[in-house]
Amino acid sequence: MKTFLLAVGYMALALMAAAADTAEPFAIRGFHLDLRIQVMKMPALRQFAEQLSHNGINTLIVEWEGTYPYRQDPLIANRYAYTRDEIAGFVQFCRSLGITVVPLQQSFGHVEYILRHDKYKALREDEKDLSQVCPSETEGNRALFTRLYTDLASTHPGPYIHIGGDETYLLGHCEKCKKRAAEAGLSRLYFDHIKMLCDIVVGLGKRPVLWADIALKYPEYIHLLPRQTVFIDWNYGWPADRFGNHLKLVGSGYEIWGAPAIRSDPDNYYLTCWQKHFDNIRDFIPFCRSVGYKGIVMTSWSTSGAYSSVYDSENALLELSAIRHVYPVGGFDMLIQAFEQAVADPQPLDVTRFIARYAHDRYGLDSRDAGLLQQALFTAPYKAQASNARALLDSARAAAHILHALNPAANTDEFAHYRLMADIRVFYLEFMVIQTSLNDGTIAVTDAITHLDALRKEQPRLDQEFIRLNRDLLYPSALDEENRLRNERVDQLYERLSRSR
């Protein structure tokens, strides 16, 4: 906590600690659910909302993306889209639980799923990079997002619409935007577009919500936005001024919510940074209290939002594939519970004590075994590279061994998620060692084929366990796709090498 607060660089530690003791409870206690991939079945979505409500969550930000069935823009919906009756029923169900559903409609960056269609091609900032609308196409954007927000407002009676606004990497990219940026600056280019979006939302009787990273980076024209606007300051374990001068946001007069994460970079198929997320909960929530944020929202990203494009001809886009996948949200109940406790308790979360109590209450583990659980989850949380794969494999095997040796007396399926995550990491690192050894010439091709064949024999067990633990959460085709993508590199390398025999 102290290290994090010192990183802020502007406020005395004593003042921050005193403010934390006297801060009001968060009015908004929220959870952000990312449905861009790993789309939850509706019964699972309802069960998840009920679980959140039992622990004091009163706001659910849902990033529907292609799962929302827009009436006037039906091309946006994907194969997992809910029906309008399902959306309305879910929103009403959440209201009965005391939870307000806030729809998140990305409206600047992260709109590949819209711009991929020719109907919207005139709004693209770049013809090939489909991630961002061009803020200079004002009338086209206004027409599109008026339709989308109006539709969302009809099914979401709560007071907010989240408009996104983060990670606008192409800001000032096209020729029209370059000219505008040269004349008025990137801040004006950004906030002119955001103001137009906010005005639409306010005109619908709602309050606009947006991510704060670009406002922190280019704050000069933040004052253009209506006073009803809410910013969400997302921070996943870095100094408060990573994106820009934090004091300008705090002093802007706008309402601000904070947002830690339970799934974020560098998490992927093969890595979950448990310690990073626990530390993020422990450090950032008290910081948000100390600076007077009115809300706190736990983010849970199913992907980074970056996609690779597959074309079946020069100009015909066939598919957008998410570059990064993570383990499904059903495996993170312990982190969700840690977040909920940290929101309710004015004192910073004692991570070790929390894990010990959770392990005792949920799994019947004694203090020694709880310590082993924490040790296994926190072991070597690093991305695998050629230079470290062998060392990480040893650590991953040791962690997996600990998890399989522990004997939970209750909630064994929940505990099985930890084991499966660890086994998937071992599987991947074993592949990385084989691939690295082939590249540096320390393994013969015949030996590599033998090792790959052993990995392929392990695939069915991992695949079946992944399906068993997540079948109530995800659709069968999504489960099959997750397994296929996780195994693809092993299968491809095996097939290539086998042809050389």
Phi, psi and omega in degrees: 000312183298317179300317181296316183293323177296330180294338178301317172083357186241337190237141180293142182299320181298318179297320180295315182297319179295320179296323180297325181290332186252359184295146176289152174300152179295127176289322178257117176241098195239168174224137179255126181246120184262112181251024179295318167227176183054057182288126183282140171298150184299318176301322178293323179296318178294317180297321179295317178298321179295320177300317180295320184295328181295342183243025169091006178284130182242001182219132178234110175273116183251117175273083186297321187044236185283004178270358178265130184269082180295132183293311185272352181227064186292343179296336185291328185294143176256185186291345179257013184299140175283162172279164179295324177296322179294317178299309182298319179294322179293315179300318178293320177300316178296321177300322179293338178269357184084021180249129173269126177270123178253115178285136177253116177241104177302136190222012178218283172264176179058042181240031178305321185292344173266308187289349177296337183271140182300332180304330186248011187297333180294345182267358185289138172287329180218140185292329182259322177272104190270016190283342193220139171283155177275118182292350177276349176270063192298312185291321178295318178295317181298318181295314181297308187283339170296317178298313185292314180294322179298319177296312180299320180297330181287338182249352182235096184284356180293174189276358189234150163228125179272124185259003179079242175089006183266163169047053178275073188294338181263016182302123181079025188273310184285169186296319179297318182287327176300316181295315180296319180295322178295327182276319188238348179098159182293328179298315180294319179300317181292309188285336173299317179291314181297321178297318178301317179294315180298321179297323177298314182297314180298323178296339177270005180081019181244165174259129178282140177238139177212156175292151192259359189297318183283327175297325176292323183284322182231072191276356193303325185248024178301331183293348179291339186283150177297151186292345178286349186295141176242131175258144173247115179272101181268132184214120186248028174119019182244170176302149186300333184261024179303317184271339182164186184295106186293330181297329180293325176288313181300322182271007185285340182091354178276152174291139183230138170245151175259161181211107166276194182213149169252347172218121180197174176304136009264020179306141174205195178310322196251007185206127169236120185272074184304312184295320178302316183288321175298316180295323178298316176297315182297321189266317191280326181296313175299326176298316179299320175299316188294332181259007171085022177297142184272346182212165176219132184229121176279121176271153183211090190274125176279342180201168179283342184089005174260142186229149168259143185257136176245122180250140175262355168203180190304321185240010183251106180286125179268315185202152170248123183248125178298131184285327183234128173246152175232172179294142182302155187297340180296346180268009190237031180301325182294318178292322178297317178294323177297318177300312183297323177292319181295327178291322183282333187259124180292345178271147178302144181297128171274102190298311183296318178295319179299312182298320179298315180291317180298315180297324178289312185288322185269325188242353181071026180273143175280179186296325179296311182292328175297320176296323177292322176300312178298317179301315182294316182293329185267002186289123168043065183276063186239149174296142180277131175225169180303327185283340185234003187300318183294316179294319179294326179298317178300315180294318181295320177297319179296319179295316179297321179299317178300313184295323179285336179280335179290149187233083180295140181268348182210162179051049186292330178291321176299316179295327181298334176300319180298316180297317181294317176304317180294320180293321177296321178295316177299315179305312182294317182293326175298319176296316180301320179295319177298312181297317179297318181294325175295319182289327180263005173076021182263006177219140177284153181300319181298321178291322178298319179298319179299314180294320178294323178298321177296320177297318181296330176287338178278338184303313183301322179296314179295317180298314182294322178291322177299317179294316182301317185281339187240007186291333177281343184268313188245159178287152181306318181294327177290320177299316179298320180294318178300315179296317181298313181296323181292331184264351192301315185294321178297312182297317182295316181294319179300314182294322179294313182292325182298331180287346182271354182282000000 
